[in-house]
């Protein structure tokens, strides 16, 4: 158990490390694709600039520079005279620098050409532009400003080119950048294949771990069932064997052997326990037979209600009338095919369980009905019921619902397994519903075969 726990803990740790590695890989791939995207658009933009220069001899900022030259002259002629001190000049310089960037952005024609050029090559053109003025100086004014703003903020802007221009009244240096509106979508589409492979490997690893864990838990469950079965079988076999052994020693006593009545009583005890021992052995052999693939019941025509009635009457007799069975049989005259021996054993197992697991006077209801060309047989008892956590396992081989002392109710955990196998062999199925303290209902659905 400890080794299994250590193995599970190590597996979980390995999966956690694997997940972290996958997250690290995805993050790295994403960053690499972003860098490649930036580089691609920078190269495309510079190619567009070179193409524009080649075709027109202009870079698209000529109009902006002309307007900015007039603007700079106006600053010198009109605004500068209003500055009363150095502080006023600094404020004017900053305002002029901001306005210079706005003039360039509003009047440049390079962006339109860039979108046409890139769109013609099949690339995304949903981007916005930005102009960052690095240096702006107005001649003969004492106004000169520089900015320390970085070229790229958090990878959101793609640097295209740095421009510098000198005219009659100013000198300026500025950066031209673009901001991709569909950046994440583009990057995601480019890493989709890698992401799919990583996700597929993750699913495979998790599925493998889940299957391994499930097999381990199933192995543990089967091991526990096997241990319980061996314990139960040992107990069940020891009881008749011990009784037979004691009875045999009793017969060896002279005072017993001389008493004919005592001898007959002891012989009856031996016979009864021998029958019980033989039943246990036959039960195990029958289940072994049911496990074989070639098992097939000997189907014969039977009137289902008559067979159910006969089984109920025989069971009441075997219990010395210590059980009440109510019959509600609605398949009057319906004939189907069934193996009488196995069918009888199947119903008897359900009736026996209803008596075994009842803490009061047992009352059993047998109901039969026809629904959609199917015979529905239900057996309802007033026993202790089965809790939800165990109800899904009651048909498992060797499974017994824990009841404190597992030997309080005799059995090998094969009865309901036997019921399910016989129902399946008849082309039907069996289900169960139960409420603890209220009772249990088993429903057998069999096809009508004539």
C-alpha positions in Angstrom: 0.0 0.0 0.0 2.8 2.4 0.9 4.6 1.6 -2.3 1.5 2.3 -4.3 1.1 5.6 -2.5 4.7 6.6 -3.2 4.3 5.6 -6.9 1.1 7.8 -7.2 2.9 10.7 -5.4 5.9 10.4 -7.8 3.6 10.2 -10.8 1.8 13.4 -9.7 5.1 15.2 -9.2 6.3 14.1 -12.7 3.0 15.3 -14.3 3.3 18.7 -12.4 6.9 19.1 -13.7 5.7 18.1 -17.2 2.9 20.8 -17.0 5.4 23.4 -15.9 7.7 22.5 -18.7 4.8 22.8 -21.2 3.8 26.2 -19.9 7.4 27.3 -20.1 7.7 26.1 -23.7 4.4 27.8 -24.7 5.6 31.0 -23.2 8.9 30.9 -25.0 7.3 30.0 -28.3 4.9 32.9 -27.9 7.7 35.3 -27.2 9.7 34.0 -30.1 6.8 34.4 -32.5 6.2 37.9 -31.2 9.8 38.8 -31.9 9.6 37.2 -35.4 6.4 39.2 -36.0 8.1 42.5 -35.0 11.1 41.7 -37.2 8.8 40.8 -40.1 6.8 44.0 -40.0 9.9 46.1 -39.5 11.5 44.5 -42.6 8.3 45.0 -44.6 7.9 48.6 -43.5 11.5 49.4 -44.5 11.0 47.6 -47.8 7.9 49.8 -48.3 9.9 52.9 -47.5 12.6 52.0 -49.9 10.0 51.3 -52.6 8.3 54.6 -52.0 11.7 56.4 -52.2 12.5 54.6 -55.4 9.2 55.4 -57.1 8.7 59.0 -56.0 11.9 60.1 -54.4 10.1 61.0 -51.2 9.6 59.3 -47.9 6.0 60.5 -47.3 6.9 63.1 -44.6 7.6 66.1 -46.9 4.2 67.8 -46.3 4.6 67.3 -42.6 8.0 68.9 -42.7 6.8 71.9 -44.7 4.0 72.5 -42.2 6.3 72.0 -39.3 8.8 74.6 -40.7 6.0 77.2 -40.8 4.9 76.2 -37.3 8.5 76.6 -36.0 8.8 80.1 -37.6 5.5 81.1 -35.9 6.8 79.9 -32.6 9.9 82.1 -33.0 8.0 85.2 -34.3 5.0 85.2 -32.0 5.1 82.7 -29.1 8.7 83.2 -27.9 8.2 86.9 -27.2 5.5 86.0 -24.6 8.0 84.0 -22.5 9.0 86.0 -19.5 11.6 83.6 -18.0 13.4 80.3 -18.5 10.5 78.3 -17.1 8.1 79.7 -19.6 10.5 78.8 -22.4 10.7 75.2 -21.2 7.0 74.9 -21.1 6.7 76.3 -24.6 9.4 73.9 -25.8 7.5 70.9 -24.4 4.2 72.0 -25.9 5.9 72.7 -29.3 7.4 69.2 -29.2 4.0 67.5 -28.6 2.5 69.6 -31.4 5.3 68.7 -33.8 4.6 65.0 -33.3 0.9 65.7 -34.0 1.6 67.6 -37.1 3.8 64.8 -38.5 1.2 62.1 -37.7 -1.7 64.0 -39.3 0.0 65.0 -42.5 2.3 62.1 -43.4 1.4 59.9 -46.4 3.7 57.0 -45.7 1.1 55.1 -43.7 -1.3 54.8 -46.6 1.5 53.6 -48.9 2.7 51.1 -46.3 -0.8 49.6 -45.9 -1.2 49.2 -49.7 2.3 47.6 -49.9 1.8 45.2 -47.0 -1.8 44.3 -48.0 -0.6 43.5 -51.6 1.8 41.0 -50.1 -1.0 39.3 -48.1 -0.2 40.6 -44.6 -2.5 42.0 -42.0 -3.0 45.8 -42.3 -5.1 46.4 -39.2 -2.5 48.5 -37.4 -2.2 52.0 -36.0 0.8 54.3 -36.3 2.6 56.3 -33.8 5.2 59.1 -34.1 7.6 59.6 -31.2 9.7 62.8 -31.4 13.2 62.2 -30.0 14.6 65.7 -30.6 13.1 69.0 -31.7 15.1 72.2 -31.9 13.9 75.6 -33.2 16.7 77.7 -34.6 17.5 81.1 -33.0 15.0 80.5 -30.2 16.8 78.7 -27.5 14.0 76.1 -27.7 15.3 72.5 -27.8 13.7 69.4 -26.4 14.7 65.7 -26.2 12.8 62.6 -25.0 14.0 59.5 -23.3 10.9 57.4 -24.2 12.0 53.9 -25.1 11.6 52.7 -28.7 9.3 49.7 -27.8 7.1 49.4 -24.8 6.4 45.8 -23.7 6.6 44.6 -27.2 3.3 46.4 -28.2 5.0 48.7 -30.8 7.0 47.6 -33.8 9.9 50.0 -34.6 10.0 50.9 -38.3 12.6 53.6 -38.7 14.2 56.7 -37.3 14.0 59.9 -39.3 15.9 63.1 -39.0 15.1 66.3 -40.9 16.6 69.8 -41.0 14.8 72.8 -42.5 15.2 76.6 -42.4 13.7 77.0 -38.9 14.1 73.7 -37.1 15.9 70.3 -36.9 13.9 67.2 -35.8 14.5 63.6 -35.1 11.6 61.2 -34.7 10.7 57.5 -34.7 7.9 56.0 -36.8 6.3 52.9 -35.2 3.2 50.8 -35.8 0.9 49.0 -33.3 -0.6 45.7 -34.6 -4.3 45.5 -33.6 -4.5 41.8 -34.2 -1.1 40.9 -32.7 -2.4 38.1 -30.4 -4.6 36.6 -33.1 -1.7 36.5 -35.6 0.7 35.0 -33.1 -1.8 32.5 -32.0 -2.5 31.4 -35.5 1.2 30.9 -36.1 1.8 28.8 -33.0 -1.4 26.8 -33.4 0.4 23.8 -34.7 2.9 23.8 -31.9 0.2 24.4 -29.4 -1.8 21.5 -30.7 1.1 19.2 -30.5 1.8 20.3 -26.9 -1.8 19.9 -26.0 -2.0 16.5 -27.6 1.1 15.3 -25.7 -0.4 16.7 -22.5 -3.7 14.8 -23.1 -1.8 11.6 -23.9 0.3 11.9 -20.7 -2.8 12.7 -18.6 -4.8 9.9 -20.2 -1.9 7.5 -19.6 -1.6 8.6 -16.0 -5.4 8.3 -15.5 -5.5 4.8 -17.0 -2.5 3.7 -14.9 -4.1 5.1 -11.8 -7.4 3.5 -12.6 -5.7 0.2 -13.2 -3.9 0.5 -9.9 -7.1 1.2 -8.0 -8.9 -1.6 -9.8 -6.0 -3.9 -9.0 -6.3 -2.9 -5.4 -10.1 -3.4 -5.4 -9.7 -6.8 -7.0 -7.0 -7.8 -4.5 -9.3 -6.7 -1.6 -12.2 -8.7 -3.2 -10.0 -11.7 -3.6 -8.9 -11.5 0.1 -12.5 -11.1 1.2 -13.5 -14.1 -1.0 -10.8 -16.3 0.4 -11.7 -15.3 4.0 -15.4 -15.9 3.3 -14.8 -19.2 1.5 -12.6 -20.4 4.3 -15.2 -19.5 6.9 -18.0 -21.1 4.8 -16.1 -24.3 4.2 -14.8 -24.6 7.8 -18.3 -24.5 9.3 -19.6 -27.7 7.7 -16.2 -29.4 7.8 -15.9 -28.7 11.5 -19.4 -29.9 12.1 -18.8 -33.1 10.2 -15.5 -33.7 12.1 -17.2 -33.2 15.5 -20.1 -35.5 14.4 -17.6 -38.2 13.3 -15.8 -38.1 16.7 -19.2 -38.2 18.4 -20.1 -41.4 16.6 -16.8 -43.0 17.9 -18.1 -42.6 21.5 -19.5 -45.8 22.9 -22.4 -44.2 24.7 -23.4 -42.6 21.4 -22.8 -45.5 19.1 -25.0 -47.7 21.4 -27.8 -45.2 21.1 -29.6 -45.6 17.8 -31.5 -42.3 18.1 -28.2 -40.4 18.7 -26.6 -42.1 15.8 -29.4 -41.2 13.4 -29.5 -37.6 14.7 -25.7 -37.3 14.2 -26.0 -38.9 10.7 -28.7 -36.4 9.7 -26.4 -33.6 10.9 -23.5 -35.0 8.8 -25.8 -35.3 5.8 -27.1 -31.8 6.2 -23.6 -30.3 6.4 -22.5 -32.5 3.5 -25.3 -31.1 1.4 -24.3 -27.5 2.4 -20.7 -28.2 1.6 -21.7 -29.7 -1.8 -23.8 -26.6 -2.5 -20.8 -24.3 -1.9 -18.6 -26.4 -4.2 -21.3 -26.4 -6.9 -21.8 -22.7 -6.7 -18.1 -22.1 -7.4 -18.1 -24.7 -10.2 -21.3 -23.1 -11.7 -19.7 -19.6 -11.7 -16.6 -21.1 -13.4 -18.9 -22.6 -16.0 -20.5 -19.2 -16.5 -17.1 -17.6 -17.1 -16.5 -19.8 -20.1 -17.3 -18.2 -23.5 -19.0 -21.4 -24.8 -21.6 -21.2 -22.0 -25.1 -21.2 -23.4 -28.3 -22.0 -21.6 -30.6 -24.7 -22.8 -33.6 -22.6 -23.9 -37.1 -24.1 -23.7 -40.5 -22.5 -24.0 -42.0 -21.6 -20.6 -45.0 -19.7 -19.4 -43.2 -17.0 -17.4 -45.9 -16.3 -14.8 -46.4 -20.0 -14.1 -42.6 -20.4 -13.6 -42.4 -17.4 -11.3 -45.3 -18.7 -9.2 -43.7 -22.2 -8.9 -40.4 -20.7 -7.9 -42.1 -18.5 -5.2 -44.1 -21.5 -3.8 -41.0 -23.7 -3.6 -39.0 -20.9 -1.9 -41.7 -20.4 0.7 -41.7 -24.1 1.4 -37.9 -24.2 1.8 -38.1 -21.3 4.3 -40.7 -23.3 6.4 -43.3 -20.5 5.6 -41.1 -18.0 7.3 -41.3 -15.5 4.5 -44.3 -13.7 2.9 -44.2 -13.4 -0.9 -46.8 -11.2 -2.7 -47.3 -12.0 -6.4 -48.4 -9.3 -8.9 -48.0 -11.3 -12.2 -49.3 -9.5 -15.3 -47.8 -11.6 -18.0 -50.7 -14.1 -18.1 -50.2 -16.7 -20.8 -47.0 -15.1 -22.2 -44.6 -17.7 -23.4 -40.9 -17.1 -23.8 -37.7 -19.2 -23.9 -35.6 -19.7 -20.8 -33.3 -22.3 -19.2 -35.5 -23.4 -16.4 -32.6 -24.5 -14.1 -30.6 -21.3 -14.5 -33.7 -19.1 -14.5 -34.8 -20.7 -11.2 -31.4 -20.3 -9.7 -31.4 -16.6 -10.7 -34.7 -15.9 -9.0 -33.9 -18.0 -6.0 -30.6 -16.0 -5.5 -32.6 -12.7 -5.4 -35.2 -14.2 -3.0 -32.5 -15.6 -0.8 -30.7 -12.2 -0.6 -34.1 -10.6 0.3 -34.3 -12.9 3.3 -30.7 -12.7 4.3 -30.5 -9.0 4.3 -33.7 -8.3 6.2 -33.7 -7.3 9.9 -37.5 -8.0 10.3 -40.2 -10.3 9.0 -39.3 -10.5 5.3 -42.0 -9.4 2.8 -41.1 -9.8 -0.9 -43.1 -8.6 -3.9 -42.7 -10.3 -7.2 -44.0 -8.3 -10.2 -44.1 -9.2 -13.9 -45.2 -7.0 -16.7 -44.8 -6.5 -20.5 -43.3 -3.3 -21.8 -42.2 -2.8 -25.4 -41.9 -6.5 -26.2 -39.8 -7.0 -23.1 -40.7 -9.0 -20.0 -39.9 -6.9 -16.8 -39.5 -8.9 -13.6 -39.0 -7.0 -10.4 -38.3 -8.4 -6.9 -38.8 -5.9 -4.1 -37.9 -6.5 -0.5 -38.3 -4.7 2.8 -34.7 -5.3 3.9 -31.8 -3.1 5.1 -31.1 -1.7 1.6 -27.8 -0.8 -0.1 -26.0 2.5 0.2 -25.2 4.5 -2.9 -21.5 4.0 -2.6 -21.9 0.2 -2.9 -24.8 -0.1 -5.3 -22.6 0.2 -8.4 -20.5 -2.8 -7.3 -23.1 -5.3 -6.2 -22.9 -7.3 -9.4 -19.1 -7.6 -9.3 -17.6 -10.9 -8.8 -16.9 -11.7 -5.1 -18.2 -8.3 -4.0 -20.1 -8.2 -0.7 -21.5 -5.1 0.9 -19.7 -4.6 4.2 -22.0 -5.1 7.2 -19.6 -4.7 10.1 -18.9 -8.4 10.7 -18.5 -9.8 7.2 -19.4 -13.3 8.3 -22.7 -12.3 9.9 -24.5 -13.1 6.6 -23.2 -16.2 4.9 -22.1 -16.1 1.3 -19.2 -15.9 -1.1 -20.2 -12.7 -3.0 -21.2 -14.7 -6.1 -25.0 -14.6 -5.9 -25.6 -11.3 -7.7 -22.7 -11.9 -10.1 -24.4 -15.2 -10.9 -27.8 -13.3 -11.4 -26.2 -10.9 -13.9 -24.4 -13.6 -15.9 -27.6 -15.6 -16.2 -29.7 -12.6 -17.2 -27.1 -11.7 -19.9 -27.0 -15.3 -21.1 -30.8 -15.0 -21.7 -30.3 -11.8 -23.8 -31.5 -9.5 -21.0 -30.1 -7.3 -18.2 -30.6 -6.6 -14.6 -30.6 -3.4 -12.6 -31.0 -2.4 -9.0 -32.4 0.5 -7.0 -32.2 0.8 -3.2 -32.7 3.1 -0.2 -30.9 2.2 3.0 -33.5 1.2 5.6 -36.3 1.0 3.1 -35.5 -2.0 0.9 -34.2 -3.0 -2.5 -35.7 -3.6 -5.9 -34.0 -5.8 -8.6 -35.4 -5.5 -12.1 -34.7 -8.1 -14.7 -35.5 -7.3 -18.4 -35.8 -10.2 -20.7 -36.7 -10.3 -24.4 -39.8 -12.2 -25.4 -38.6 -15.2 -27.4 -41.2 -17.6 -28.8 
